[in-house]
Every structure is written in C-alpha cells, then in structure tokens.
Amino acid sequence: MITYQLDYAAGRPQMYDYISREQKAKRIIKVLEEVLGKTNLKNLSVFDLGCSTGIIDNSLAKRFKLVVGGDIDKDALEFAKKNFKKTNLKFRFEDAMNLSFKDNSFDVVICTHIYEHVPNPKKVFNEIKRILKPKGVCYFAAVNKFWPLEPHYNLLFLSYLPKKLADMYIKLSRKGKIYYESPKTYWELKELTKSFEIIEYTEKILKNPNKFGFENIPTFIGIFTLILKYFVPTFFWILVKRG
C-alpha cells in the first residue's frame, strides 16, 4: 500500500531556498492577479495545499487577506511556524485527502507539484473542490509524465517506465528504493480534473514568460506553444469550481 512521504523536505534542500521559493510565489501572484484582478487579492482567503517550509506562503500573505498553509511534513511546518509570523498567516497539519476545513471555506487553493506525491490524487481534487467557495479557483502547477528528465531524481525517462522497472532504475542509480511519485500526462490530468472548469495558462506563459515571472524561458519558445503545451515539464492551469 502506498503511504505518504512524511518528511519530504528533509531530502530536498530547495524547499528551504528562499530565492527560488519566493520566485515561485511571485509567479503564482502574477497569474492570480490576471485571473482575479490585481486589487481584489487583498480581499481573498488562500489555502496552500502542501505548503512545506512556508516560504511561499510568507510572500502570499503580503498580498492576500488570509493565507493558511497545510502539510503533513511536521519538521517543515515547525520551520514555517518558527520563521514566519504574520497575523494573517497560519500553518496547520493537514491531510490532503481529508482536509479539516468546512465546505466553501476558501476563495483560492494553491496546489503546486502535489498530485504525484499522494496515494489517491482523485481524493485530493475532491477535497479541493469541497473547500473552495462557488466560483473559487485553484492555482494548479503539475509535473508532466512526458517530460524526459524526471524532476525528482534527475533520471532520464524514469517516468516513462512501468513501476517495477522504474523501481529497479531508482535502485541501480542509488537514488532511492522505489519510485514513489506517479506523474500523469496532459490527458490523464484533464480526466482527473474534469469536474472543474479548466483555464489553461501554460500557453499564455510560454507566449509571454516575462509577464508571469518566467524570465528563464526564452521568448522564442512561444512559437512552438501548440506542440509544447503537451510536453512542457510543468503544466499551469486554473481550476474553477462550478456553481
């Protein structure tokens, strides 16, 4: 039986890197400003699903009315609570498949690179939909199974392999015992999130990367968006709760 990765941040120094995490927060804010209106953010509540060390949430709290970060990584949560103290910022131990919040609790949910780490991603999206207010939005950044270099282990074509072969590959590379993560394709993610209205932002970002804080993407890449939208390393979508 697949269980949770309870101490994910311990093996990922990048989760404690202020520069890269704050850059991610900047990108999230730029997309949400376009979707929700730049001046409206200050009136909205946010739940960050898988907040880890809280660096992103600390940045979000400067723009939103309320930010709540949730994770199962107790050490990462302790770091967040110790280092980031704002009246509108809270951190909680939360199970992504069984959130403690009431229905219709938040205007915005942040879900970045989470779905591939949970035992049952369908339950996660059911919970996201449940806690969002009607017409609320989820900022969804999702790793792509078809990106050749698997991002968690930096191994070529790892995500292309059946699980048993992937486990052998991991062991032979001495990067772990099993391939825990389960990345999905563009079409599999479409099926997984079909209960939402989906606004795709991948193409918009590829066409105008500087606008959304992706200065590392060459501007000429936008020429190939029709093809690349299926094969980028990360998909960027806004999921809107119908109702």
C-alpha positions in Angstrom: 0.0 0.0 0.0 1.3 3.4 -0.9 1.7 5.8 2.1 2.6 9.4 2.5 6.1 10.9 2.2 6.1 12.3 5.7 9.4 14.1 5.6 9.7 15.2 2.0 11.5 18.5 2.7 14.3 16.8 4.6 15.7 15.4 1.4 15.1 18.4 -0.7 17.3 21.4 0.2 15.5 23.5 -2.4 12.5 23.6 -0.2 14.5 25.8 2.2 15.9 28.0 -0.6 14.4 31.5 -0.2 15.3 32.8 -3.6 13.7 30.1 -5.7 10.6 29.7 -3.4 9.9 33.5 -3.4 10.3 33.4 -7.2 7.6 30.7 -7.3 5.4 32.9 -5.1 5.9 35.8 -7.5 4.7 33.6 -10.4 1.6 32.4 -8.5 0.7 36.0 -7.7 1.1 37.2 -11.3 -1.2 34.6 -12.7 -3.8 35.1 -10.0 -3.7 38.9 -10.5 -4.7 38.3 -14.1 -7.4 35.8 -13.2 -8.9 37.5 -10.2 -7.9 41.2 -10.6 -4.8 42.8 -9.1 -6.7 44.9 -6.5 -9.0 42.0 -5.5 -6.4 39.8 -3.9 -6.4 41.7 -0.7 -9.9 40.6 0.0 -9.4 36.9 -0.6 -8.5 33.8 1.5 -6.0 31.2 0.4 -5.2 27.7 1.3 -1.8 26.4 0.2 -2.0 22.6 -0.1 1.5 21.2 0.6 3.0 24.4 2.0 6.2 22.7 3.2 8.6 25.2 4.7 6.1 28.2 4.3 8.4 30.4 2.3 5.9 30.8 -0.5 3.1 31.4 2.0 5.0 34.2 3.7 5.1 36.0 0.3 1.5 35.3 -0.4 0.5 36.8 2.9 1.7 40.2 1.8 -1.0 40.3 -0.9 -3.9 38.2 0.4 -6.3 38.8 3.3 -5.7 35.3 4.8 -3.2 32.6 4.0 -3.3 29.1 5.5 -0.6 26.6 4.7 -1.2 22.9 5.3 1.2 19.9 5.1 1.9 16.6 6.7 5.7 17.3 7.0 6.0 18.2 10.7 9.6 19.4 10.5 8.8 21.7 7.6 5.8 23.0 9.4 7.8 23.7 12.5 10.3 25.7 10.3 7.4 27.7 8.9 5.8 28.4 12.2 9.2 29.5 13.7 10.3 31.7 10.9 7.1 33.3 9.5 4.8 35.2 11.9 2.0 37.4 10.5 -1.5 38.0 11.8 -3.0 36.8 8.5 -0.7 33.7 8.1 -1.3 30.3 9.7 0.2 26.9 9.3 -1.6 23.6 10.1 -1.0 19.9 9.9 -3.4 18.8 7.1 -4.0 15.5 5.2 -4.6 16.4 1.6 -7.1 13.6 1.1 -9.1 14.5 4.2 -8.9 18.2 4.9 -10.3 19.5 8.2 -12.0 22.7 6.8 -15.7 23.2 6.3 -17.2 23.2 2.8 -16.8 26.5 0.9 -14.0 27.8 3.1 -11.6 29.5 0.7 -11.5 31.7 -2.3 -8.3 30.3 -3.6 -6.4 27.0 -3.2 -2.7 26.6 -4.3 -1.8 23.1 -5.4 1.7 23.1 -6.9 3.5 19.8 -7.6 1.4 17.9 -5.1 -0.8 15.4 -7.0 2.1 13.0 -7.9 3.0 12.6 -4.2 -0.3 11.5 -2.7 -1.7 8.0 -2.6 -5.0 9.0 -4.2 -5.0 12.2 -6.2 -8.7 11.9 -7.0 -9.5 12.3 -3.3 -7.3 15.4 -3.3 -9.2 17.1 -6.1 -12.5 16.2 -4.4 -11.3 17.9 -1.3 -10.0 21.0 -3.2 -13.4 21.3 -4.8 -15.2 20.9 -1.5 -13.3 23.6 0.4 -13.4 26.1 -2.4 -16.2 28.6 -2.5 -18.5 28.6 -5.5 -16.5 30.2 -8.4 -13.4 29.8 -6.3 -10.2 28.9 -8.1 -7.3 26.5 -7.7 -3.8 27.5 -9.0 -2.6 24.1 -10.3 1.0 23.5 -11.3 1.5 19.9 -12.3 4.6 17.9 -13.3 4.3 16.2 -16.7 4.9 12.5 -17.1 6.2 13.0 -20.7 9.0 15.4 -19.7 12.1 13.3 -20.4 14.1 14.3 -17.3 12.2 13.2 -14.2 12.5 16.2 -11.9 12.5 14.4 -8.5 15.5 12.2 -9.3 17.0 13.8 -12.4 16.9 10.5 -14.3 16.1 10.4 -18.0 12.9 8.6 -18.9 12.2 7.4 -15.4 8.5 8.4 -15.6 8.1 6.6 -18.9 8.7 3.2 -17.3 6.3 0.7 -15.7 6.6 0.9 -11.9 8.7 -2.3 -11.4 11.2 -1.2 -14.0 11.2 2.3 -12.5 11.9 0.9 -9.1 14.9 -1.0 -10.5 16.2 2.1 -12.2 16.0 4.0 -8.9 17.9 1.3 -7.0 20.6 1.0 -9.7 21.1 4.7 -9.7 21.3 4.6 -5.8 18.8 7.4 -5.5 16.2 5.5 -3.6 14.5 2.2 -3.0 11.3 2.8 -5.0 9.9 5.3 -7.5 7.2 6.8 -5.2 5.9 9.5 -7.4 3.2 8.9 -10.1 3.3 11.7 -12.8 0.5 11.9 -15.3 0.1 13.0 -18.9 -1.8 16.1 -20.0 -4.8 13.9 -21.0 -4.8 12.0 -17.7 -4.8 15.2 -15.7 -7.7 16.5 -17.8 -9.6 13.5 -16.8 -8.6 13.9 -13.1 -9.8 17.5 -13.0 -12.8 17.2 -15.3 -15.2 18.3 -12.5 -13.7 21.8 -12.7 -13.8 24.4 -15.4 -10.1 24.4 -16.7 -8.4 27.6 -17.8 -5.0 26.6 -19.3 -2.2 29.1 -18.6 0.7 27.0 -20.0 0.4 28.5 -23.4 0.0 32.1 -22.1 3.2 31.7 -20.0 5.1 30.2 -23.0 4.0 33.1 -25.2 4.8 35.8 -22.7 7.1 34.4 -20.0 8.3 37.7 -18.7 4.8 38.9 -17.9 4.3 35.9 -15.5 7.8 36.0 -13.9 9.4 33.2 -16.0 12.4 35.1 -17.2 14.3 31.9 -17.6 12.1 30.8 -20.5 13.5 32.2 -23.9 10.8 34.3 -25.6 11.1 32.5 -28.9 9.7 29.3 -27.3 6.3 30.9 -27.7 6.4 30.0 -31.4 6.1 26.3 -30.5 3.2 26.5 -28.0 0.8 24.3 -29.9 3.2 21.4 -29.5 4.9 22.3 -26.3 1.7 22.6 -24.3 1.6 18.8 -24.1 5.3 18.2 -23.4 6.5 21.0 -21.1 8.0 20.0 -17.7 5.1 21.7 -15.8 1.5 22.4 -16.7 -0.1 25.6 -15.3 -3.8 25.6 -15.1 -6.5 27.5 -13.2 -9.3 25.2 -12.0 -12.6 27.0 -11.3 -15.2 25.5 -9.1 -18.5 25.5 -10.9 -21.5 26.8 -9.1 
